[in-house]
Amino acid sequence: MSKFWSPFVESLQPYVPGEQPKEGEFIKLNSNESPFPAAPAVVAAIKAAADGALQLYPPAESEELRQVVADYYGIEAAQVFVGNGSDEALGHAFNALFRHPGKKLVFPDLSYSFYPVYAGLYEIDFATMPVTEDYRINIDDYCALDPAEVSSIIFPNPNAPTSVALGLDEIERLLKAQPNILVAVDEAYVDFGAETAIRLIKDYANLIVFQTLSKSRSLAGLRVGFAFAQADLIQALTRVKNSFNSYPIDRLAQAGAIAAFQADDYFQETRQKIIRWRDELSADLKALGFEVLPSSANFLFVTHPAHDAEALALALRERKILVRHFKTERCAPYLRITIGLKEACDALVKALNDYFSATDTK
Ligand SMILES: *Cc1c(COP(=O)(O)O)cnc(C)c1O
């Protein structure tokens, strides 16, 4: 804190990302990144884009990328917004769409911990809706909200950190029930087992969907994410973007992202492997006595009736494996474990086995 700070900065509560240790030091199962490298065609496209054109600003509105993505999903380019990671697209949406003085934004009590951070930054009043005892989002709770008091709703699908998905029929039921509330669906993990709501945007003016290349397309380091909605909502995001940074997506990112959508075989192959290893790890952890929530994501949310989650996280850390533990009340009994390569999943099971046999014989 210094006298030169704008006064509001002191009250900010910034997001705390998962630890990024030095390369090779740990098996990293703590940030939900892909264990696979980017597709070879993506790396080649980035190298080609670096050759000769970096002295020029990139296309400000990412027109070619937006067209490729629109074609991929069968929508219009005017229905696609590109952000520097979906975090940026989300941040612009909080500012441009969720900020209605006198009305609240509502999200689940267990959801992405960046939402309250953006709400704090943009001074948006919010309320949280508890997930059920079995950690599901109950759509009826949201259908019952009063549009005189609530401007917007946001939740991840599949939810994070719970990993549990909602069916598209449930989301459509909410869109129908609340035509005067904007519904934002954050689909960071959708490719691992849920159904995207993108095909509903043509029918629902109150829907906005977010996706990212960071998880299922192995490009967390490139920083590309999207918002999908009817064109009038996308225009609000574009107005905010062009009032802040006209060029958030650099030339390398635009070229890499285009190649990522063209490298569909690699995408299908890697995401299917992660789904298979997730289901195998889930079975292995259940055999060790863990309760595992039904996951549609690239991570598991697990608790053990006989072991404290924070102690488990520390024991794994000592064995050079990082998992994520959140200290908030409803998360505290749980660990969030990213699905790694098969060897990493097996190393996790072995480390847990070692720890359990060491503590049980004491
Ligand atoms: C990872 C994640 C994001 C952000 O992804 P980026 O595109 O890397 O900014 C957004 N929402 C949820 C729920 C996530 O887990």
The ligand as a MOL file (V3000), in Angstrom:
LIG
                    3D

  0  0  0     0  0            999 V3000
M  V30 BEGIN CTAB
M  V30 COUNTS 15 15 0 0 0
M  V30 BEGIN ATOM
M  V30 1 C -9.8100 -22.4390 -16.0210 0
M  V30 2 C -11.1410 -21.7620 -15.9030 0
M  V30 3 C -11.4260 -20.5680 -16.5600 0
M  V30 4 C -10.3770 -19.6910 -17.1820 0
M  V30 5 O -9.7100 -20.1450 -18.1890 0
M  V30 6 P -8.7000 -19.2420 -19.0250 0
M  V30 7 O -9.2590 -19.3170 -20.3830 0
M  V30 8 O -7.3970 -19.9290 -18.8650 0
M  V30 9 O -8.6950 -17.8380 -18.5000 0
M  V30 10 C -12.6920 -20.0640 -16.4880 0
M  V30 11 N -13.6550 -20.6760 -15.7780 0
M  V30 12 C -13.4230 -21.8080 -15.1120 0
M  V30 13 C -14.5230 -22.4350 -14.3470 0
M  V30 14 C -12.1540 -22.3720 -15.1370 0
M  V30 15 O -11.8980 -23.4590 -14.4150 0
M  V30 END ATOM
M  V30 BEGIN BOND
M  V30 1 1 1 2
M  V30 2 1 2 3
M  V30 3 2 2 14
M  V30 4 1 3 4
M  V30 5 2 3 10
M  V30 6 1 4 5
M  V30 7 1 5 6
M  V30 8 2 6 7
M  V30 9 1 6 8
M  V30 10 1 6 9
M  V30 11 1 10 11
M  V30 12 2 11 12
M  V30 13 1 12 13
M  V30 14 1 12 14
M  V30 15 1 14 15
M  V30 END BOND
M  V30 END CTAB
M  END
